Amino acid sequence: MAEAALRLAAERVTGKRMDSFNYEGVRGLQGVKETVIALGDVKVRLAVASGLQNAQKLIDRIRAGDAPYDLIEVMACPGGCINGSGNPAPLLKSDTGERLEVLYRLDQAQPIRTSQDNPSVQALYTNWLGEPDSETSHAALHTTYKRRSMRVQDIKEEAVREMPVVDVGVCIGTNCYVKGSWKLLEGLAAEIRRRGLTDRFRVKARFCTGQCESGPNVAVGNKIIPVENVEAAGAFIDAHLMPALSGEESGK
């Protein structure tokens, strides 16, 4: 997305058709990429975050006033969509990088390399959106966000807070999901309900932990725990959750 935006901005700012679109600073698999691109006399500061853990770090910097960017792109999957659930899980760490190189080679060979030259995009603006940044296009292409809970509250929040609650996040990122993390998520929730511990543990799905090679992974508090047997929810509770609960109680 960031590179597509730069290709549009370059022509808008310089007023010229561009022959080259190699913005190396926004490419690659690093967790956070930061660069400054010169578009004529204008310098554009941008950052690209890959993986939600890195996005959180970038958000913290923005809140602290240490991230003066003009453009920020956030990709939920480490490495971007090439490493997302719409693709086969990589068998080797090198697979993701090789996929990325293939996309760049395909892009280099395409006759249309900018969104503004795409006939479908042009037709969309002609038939519906009107001009870029118009009232219609702004309403259709922008959104707002607010905090949403992934857990249905069956009892009052005040009652939940009377005793220490341990947060348990089961990774459902691509690699963990295909290794069966969804089974573990369901198993943990069912076993905790069976034991009557729903007021002590908050089990929910979470995005990638950034430790894909060791998954499936479960975050218990600030600790990331790899799981070998996704069918053994009870054993996981006994080995990791009950001790964590004891630690919460002793620290209260």
N, C-alpha and C positions, 0 to 999 in steps of 0.2 A: 504493500500500500504506500509506504513512504517513498519508494522509488517512483511509483506511478505519479504520485503527487508532485515530485520534483520535476518529472518530465513535462507536466502541465505548467508548473510554475516557471520553468526555464523559458518556455516560449512566451508566456504572458509577460514576464519581467523584461526580457531582452527584446521582445517584438520580432524575433527571428525564428525560422525553422531550425531545429537542432539536428545535426548529423550524428552525434554520438550521445549515448545515454549511459555511460559507465560510471555510476556513482558507487565506487568501491567502498566508501565509508559506511554505507548502510547494508552491505552484504556480509555474509559469513554467519557463523553459528555461535558467536559470543553471546553471553547472557544479556549484556547491555552494550549496545554500540552507540557511540557518541561521535558526532562529526560536525564540521562547519562546511557548507557548500557555497561557493561563490557563483551567483547568478548575475553576471554582468558586474555592476557596482554594488549589488545587494548580497549580503552574507546571511544565509539561513542556518540557524542552529537547530539541530535535531538529534533525537535519541530514539533508538529502537530497542525495546525490551522483549526478550524471548523467554517464556515461562513465567508463571504467575509469582513465583518467589522473587524473581528479578524485578517484576513489575512492582511488587510491594516495596522493594528497596528504592526504586525510582520514585514512587509515591511519597515515601518518607523524605526523600531529598527535596521534592517539590514543596512539601509542607514546611520544610526547614528553610526554604528560600535559596536552595543550592542547585537549582536546575532551571536556568533561564533559557528554555527552548522555545522555538517558534512552532515546532511540529514534534509530536510524540506518537509513535506507533507501539501498540502492545499486542503481542501474539501469545495466546494462552498456552499453546503447545511449545515445548522446548525445540527450537529450530524452526518453528512456524508450522504451517499447514502440511508441509512435506513430512512432518513427524506426527500428524494428527490421526484421529480415529478413522478418517476416510482412506487411509493408506495401510498397507500391510505393516505389521510391527517390524522394525529393523532387526535383523539378526546380528549385525555387527555395528559397532560404533561408526564405522566408515560409511555405512549405507546412507545415512542422512546427508552427509557431505556430497556423496556421489549423486544423489537425487537433485541436490541444489545445483550442481554443475550442469546436469542435463537440462534443467529449466533455463539456465542462463544461455546455454547453447541454442535451445529452441527459440528463445526470445531474440537472439542475435539474428536468426534466420528468417524472422517474420517480416512480412511487408508492412504490417501495421504494428507500431510499437508504442503508441500513446493512446490513452483513453479518449482524448478529444478527437482522434481520427477514426475511432471505432464507429462503423455505420449504425450499429444497434444503439450506441449511446447518443449519437446525433439524432436518430429517430425519436428516442425517448424525450429529448429536450424539445424537439420540434412539435411532437404530438401531445405532450403533456406538461413537462416541467417549465417550458419557456426558457428564459435566460438563466445562466448560472447565478447563484445567490439571489434569485428572485424569491418572492414570498412563498410561492408554491414549492419550489425546489428545496428551500430551507426547511419547510414544514415536513416534506416527504423524506428528506435525507438526513435529518438530525434527530437525536433522541436525548432523553435525560435518564439518569440513573438514581436509584435509591436503594437503601439497604433492604434485603429480603432474607428472611430466615428459611433454611432448608428443613426445619423441624417444626411440626405442628405442636403448639403448646397445649397440652391437655389439662394442665393445672396452672395456677397463678404463678407468675415469675417470682413473687416474693416467697412462695413456699419452696420453690426450687432452690433459692439462694440460702435457705436456712441451714443446709448442710453443704460441705464442699462437693463440687461437681467436677468430674474429670472429663475433659474433652477428648474424644476419640475420632480421628479423621482417617477414613479408609480411602486411599488414593484410587481414583477411577480414571487416571490418565491412560493413554493408549496402551503402554507396555504393561502396566499393572492390570488393566481391565482384561486384556487378552490372556493374562495368566490366571484369571479367575478371581480378581479382587471383589467383583460384584457378589460372588458366592459368600466371601468372607463378610462383606457388609451385611448381607441378609442374615447370615448365621449369627453374627455378633448381636444384631438388633433382636433377633428371636430369642437367643439365649439370655440376654439381659432382661428381656421381658419375663421369661420363664422364671428367672431367679428373683424377680421383684426388685430389680436394681435400676429401673428407669429414672429414678430421681437422683441417682448417684453418678450415672454415666450419660454423656451426651454424644451419641453415635451419629455420624453424618458422613456423607461423601465429601471428598475434597479433591482439588486438582493436583497436578504433578508436584512431587516432593523434590524433584531434581536429582533423584538417585535411582534412575530407571533400571540400571544394570542389576540392582539387588532386589527388585520388586517381586511380588506385590509388597507395598509398604503401608504401614499404619503409623500415623502420628498420634502419640499419646502425650499430651502436654507439648513440651518442646523437644521431645525425643522421637526420632524416626526409627521404627522397628521393622526389619524385613521379615516376611512370613513365608515359611516353607510349605505348610499344609493349610490351604484355604478352607478345607473341610473341618478343621479342628478349632472351631470357635470357642468351645468350652475350655480347651487347653490354653488357648491364647489369653482368655480372661483370667484363668488361674495364675498363669505365669507372668502376665504383664499388667493387667488392669487392677486386680485386687491389691497387689503391692503399691501401685500408684495411688489407689484410694487411701491406703494406710498412710502414705506419705503426705497426702493432702490433709488428713485429719490431724497428724502430728504437728503439721506446720500451722494449723489454724490458731 
